[in-house]
């Protein structure tokens, strides 16, 4: 279900494995607020799939996808336009190429019209614009707490880019392990400058009415809090209560807390810093925080409409319903963020449904690959703090030997592709 990037990849993977597929796409019978055509794999946001360089996390994921015979990347290559190291495409030519290839497959039938019941066996890849009726069906099946209708994403920074000499370890009032958070203390002068920068930073403006997210009081963008008054942040996410800077013996005037995002401690989340600032503004403003002057951003903050499942709470390791392993989910609906990430999850969903139909066990690449690491994150992240995630090197298993991350990941993906019978093609 769903004719986007993930659905197209899933349908193709199934068809190539001898499975007869009905691909349901509600457009144009039931239009969405963002799509303009009836083509499969229409890109409604950027025309860029980001970097193709394997030294970049997005490029590494694409190199892995090529080893799994991605039709989305084949179409992107054919529709490529100049974009430097980024895989930018002519979006019309791209969608036409995917549409023609999928609908031309002898085992795939495209059926137009809204579907409001969950299929089994089947793959649900209906994306952030899932219809209200289908979203209600998902919520009933997985439980209401497992489906969100907007995301409020705080930035994540790389641990090795932090200046630890300017930070201190502590939890409020010593709770938990007592030192679970990194804390960046700000003086009054630093805090005032930071609040001013937040108020004046350039913000993302929604292009579509559907993306005009109503803010919840408990989850406001930091710039919205800053606009409400000088001390709003000090009584919100930057409150210093329960924290003592060991270097001064006193509570800071204000503090930014960073929470560990992964088991290896390579990724740190800026707690409560969901934002609609544009990326250059996020870089400039957040690097004003002591200790973050050279921060490497693994994920930028955002707030936008995005129907997605709380996968750690509701889905299995191969992203199926817990009570039916042949009801799989893929794409942004599962909590992956980005074009390549969505398409890659579609490939794996199609592979796994074909395996299950053949009586074989589902498989997931090892967490030393970018795709495997992404799957591990969306399955094992803390359900209480789960937010969509894009490909980044912080997800990968740390190295024990001096082998480059990309080299290791591609070698592992070669072995995985061979194990599931996919022709490896770099």
Buried (B, 14 or more C-beta within 10 A) or exposed (E): BBBBBBBBBBBBBBBBBEBEBEBBBBBEEEEBEBBEBBBBBBBBEEBBBBBBBBEBBBBBBBBBBBBBBBBBBBBBBBBBBEBEEBBBBBBBBBBBBBBEBBBEBEBBBBEBEBBEEBBBBBBBBBBBBBBEEBBBBBBEBBEEEBBBBBBBBBBBBBBEBBEEEBBBEBBBEEEEEEEBBBBBBBEEEBBBBBBBBBBEBEEBEEEBEBBEBEBEEEEBBBBBBBEEEEEBBBEBBBBBEEBBBEEEEEBBBBBBBBBBBBEEEBBBBBBBBBBBBBBEBBBBBBBBBBBBEEBBBBBBBBBBBBBBBBBBBBBBBBBBBEEBBBBBBBBBBBBBBBBBBBBBBBBBBBBBBBBBBEEEEBBBBBBBBBBBBBBBBBBBBEEEEBBBBBBBBBBBBEEEEEEEBBEBBBEBBBBBBEEBEBEBEE
